[in-house]
């Protein structure tokens, strides 16, 4: 399974790529940097993983709770990429993800 994920709802954001059970992560420090870093980091992460967007199975994003602007950024980027590539989108509750740990 190949899933790209975006989390920008809090001060420290991240983008991650799950590929065949291995997770590759890039952290984005500082909420002010999320909007300028998220697309660049996604491109670099995919390049490192040797994947193009159409090769993904889905895109996930952190759906909060968190800052509205960050939630909107992650959701918008995930939906835009997924729509262009014909992929599904999964909204992931940050609280539920933490509870699963």
Residue frames relative to the residue before (quaternion, step in Angstrom):
aa qw qx qy qz dx dy dz
X 1.0000 0.0000 0.0000 0.0000 0.00 0.00 0.00
X 0.1220 -0.7813 0.6107 0.0406 3.56 -1.05 0.85
X 0.0805 0.8026 -0.5779 0.1236 3.56 -0.42 1.28
X 0.2268 -0.7405 0.6220 0.1158 3.53 -0.98 0.96
X 0.0344 -0.8214 0.5692 0.0112 3.61 -0.85 0.87
X 0.1825 -0.7726 0.6060 0.0515 3.51 -1.23 0.74
X 0.0267 0.7785 -0.6261 0.0354 3.59 -0.91 0.95
X 0.1410 0.8010 -0.5675 0.1284 3.59 -0.53 1.17
X 0.4099 0.7577 -0.4337 0.2642 3.60 1.23 0.35
X 0.7702 0.2801 -0.1758 0.5454 3.61 1.18 -0.25
X 0.7879 -0.3525 0.2254 0.4518 3.57 -1.32 0.03
X 0.7750 0.2237 -0.1198 0.5789 3.58 0.94 -0.90
X 0.1345 -0.8103 0.5689 0.0397 3.54 -0.47 1.23
X 0.1048 -0.7867 0.6017 0.0894 3.54 -1.30 -0.01
X 0.1636 -0.7019 0.6736 0.1637 3.47 -1.40 0.28
X 0.0405 -0.8139 0.5793 -0.0178 3.55 -1.00 0.78
X 0.1842 -0.7530 0.6231 0.1041 3.50 -1.26 0.56
X 0.1631 -0.7509 0.6355 0.0764 3.55 -0.77 1.10
X 0.1013 0.7899 -0.5953 0.1067 3.55 -0.64 1.13
X 0.8459 -0.1314 0.0407 0.5153 3.54 -0.59 1.22
X 0.7621 -0.4076 0.1918 0.4650 3.56 0.89 0.99
X 0.6563 0.4617 -0.3090 0.5105 3.59 1.27 -0.07
X 0.2229 -0.7855 0.5684 0.1016 3.58 -0.90 0.99
X 0.1158 -0.7558 0.6432 0.0413 3.55 -0.93 1.02
X 0.0785 -0.8345 0.5449 -0.0243 3.59 -0.72 1.09
X 0.0716 -0.7308 0.6749 0.0734 3.52 -1.26 0.62
X 0.2507 -0.7769 0.5612 0.1363 3.56 -0.79 1.01
X 0.2055 -0.7415 0.6285 0.1135 3.53 -1.19 0.72
X 0.1816 -0.8189 0.5398 0.0703 3.57 -0.44 1.21
X 0.8063 0.2410 -0.2111 0.4972 3.54 -0.91 0.98
X 0.4658 -0.7153 0.4526 0.2580 3.55 -0.62 1.17
X 0.6206 0.5628 -0.3477 0.4210 3.60 1.05 -0.67
X 0.6867 0.4944 -0.2743 0.4570 3.60 1.19 -0.49
X 0.4599 0.7236 -0.4386 0.2693 3.60 1.17 -0.34
X 0.7236 0.4668 -0.2773 0.4262 3.57 0.68 -1.05
X 0.7094 0.4348 -0.2811 0.4782 3.59 1.01 -0.63
X 0.7274 0.4559 -0.2423 0.4521 3.61 1.12 -0.51
X 0.5859 0.6480 -0.3865 0.2959 3.59 0.99 -0.73
X 0.7050 0.4436 -0.2926 0.4696 3.65 0.77 -0.87
X 0.6233 0.5325 -0.3368 0.4630 3.59 0.99 -0.78
X 0.6919 0.4767 -0.2804 0.4641 3.58 0.86 -0.97
X 0.6183 0.5316 -0.3456 0.4643 3.60 1.05 -0.68
X 0.6461 0.5136 -0.3171 0.4671 3.60 0.93 -0.87
X 0.6800 0.4910 -0.2890 0.4615 3.59 0.87 -0.95
X 0.6439 0.5271 -0.3179 0.4545 3.57 1.00 -0.83
X 0.6621 0.4897 -0.3016 0.4804 3.58 0.94 -0.87
X 0.6421 0.5211 -0.3266 0.4576 3.59 0.97 -0.81
X 0.6499 0.5109 -0.3124 0.4679 3.59 0.97 -0.84
X 0.7083 0.4459 -0.2511 0.4863 3.56 1.07 -0.76
X 0.4301 -0.7254 0.4438 0.3032 3.59 1.28 -0.10
X 0.5585 0.6046 -0.3802 0.4220 3.56 1.15 0.65
X 0.2589 -0.6924 0.6432 0.1997 3.50 -1.32 0.45
X 0.6842 -0.5097 0.3253 0.4077 3.59 -1.14 0.55
X 0.6760 0.4997 -0.3345 0.4260 3.68 0.79 -0.78
X 0.6204 0.5482 -0.3435 0.4434 3.61 1.23 -0.31
X 0.5327 0.6282 -0.4053 0.3967 3.60 1.26 -0.18
X 0.4343 -0.6767 0.5283 0.2727 3.54 -1.27 0.42
X 0.7899 -0.1053 0.1022 0.5954 3.59 1.11 -0.66
X 0.2649 -0.7134 0.6186 0.1955 3.52 -1.39 0.16
X 0.1364 -0.7888 0.5972 0.0513 3.57 -0.92 0.95
X 0.0503 -0.7878 0.6116 0.0529 3.55 -1.21 0.48
X 0.5295 -0.6215 0.4825 0.3171 3.53 -1.21 0.64
X 0.1807 -0.8288 0.5273 0.0483 3.56 -0.56 1.23
X 0.7026 -0.4995 0.2631 0.4330 3.56 1.13 0.58
X 0.4560 -0.0015 -0.8437 -0.2831 1.38 -2.44 -0.26
X 0.2429 0.7606 -0.5789 0.1654 3.53 -1.27 0.44
X 0.7444 -0.3821 0.2974 0.4598 3.51 -1.33 -0.18
X 0.5426 -0.6619 0.4136 0.3106 3.55 -0.85 1.01
X 0.6530 0.5150 -0.3282 0.4479 3.60 0.89 -0.86
X 0.6629 0.4994 -0.3026 0.4686 3.59 0.97 -0.79
X 0.6326 0.5214 -0.3271 0.4700 3.57 1.02 -0.79
X 0.6549 0.5178 -0.2983 0.4625 3.54 0.98 -0.92
X 0.6344 0.5321 -0.3263 0.4560 3.59 1.00 -0.82
X 0.6939 0.4739 -0.2853 0.4610 3.60 0.75 -1.02
X 0.6650 0.5039 -0.2994 0.4628 3.58 0.92 -0.91
X 0.6785 0.5042 -0.2928 0.4469 3.59 0.88 -0.93
X 0.6615 0.4882 -0.3064 0.4799 3.58 0.93 -0.87
X 0.6584 0.5100 -0.3123 0.4571 3.60 0.88 -0.92
X 0.6959 0.4694 -0.2834 0.4638 3.59 0.83 -0.93
X 0.6432 0.5313 -0.3286 0.4428 3.58 0.98 -0.77
X 0.6753 0.4760 -0.2896 0.4832 3.56 0.89 -0.93
X 0.6754 0.5079 -0.2967 0.4447 3.57 0.89 -0.96
X 0.6453 0.5188 -0.3267 0.4558 3.59 0.94 -0.83
X 0.6713 0.5071 -0.2968 0.4518 3.58 0.91 -0.90
X 0.7664 0.3641 -0.1825 0.4967 3.59 1.05 -0.75
X 0.4585 -0.6998 0.4412 0.3247 3.60 1.24 -0.06
X 0.4477 0.6929 -0.4423 0.3518 3.58 1.08 0.75
X 0.5143 -0.6156 0.4986 0.3285 3.54 -1.29 0.32
X 0.2625 -0.7432 0.5975 0.1477 3.54 -1.27 0.52
X 0.1228 -0.7783 0.6130 0.0585 3.55 -1.03 0.87
X 0.2415 -0.7397 0.6130 0.1368 3.56 -0.83 1.04
X 0.1218 -0.8078 0.5763 0.0245 3.57 -0.72 1.10
X 0.3603 -0.7169 0.5585 0.2103 3.58 -0.79 1.03
X 0.4575 -0.6957 0.4828 0.2712 3.56 -0.75 1.05
X 0.6523 0.5170 -0.3237 0.4499 3.61 0.97 -0.78
X 0.6584 0.4912 -0.3155 0.4751 3.58 0.97 -0.78
X 0.6323 0.5256 -0.3365 0.4590 3.60 1.03 -0.77
X 0.6520 0.4987 -0.3140 0.4771 3.59 0.97 -0.79
X 0.6430 0.5352 -0.3184 0.4458 3.58 1.00 -0.83
X 0.6449 0.5351 -0.3205 0.4417 3.60 1.09 -0.66
X 0.5643 0.5884 -0.3929 0.4255 3.58 1.22 -0.41
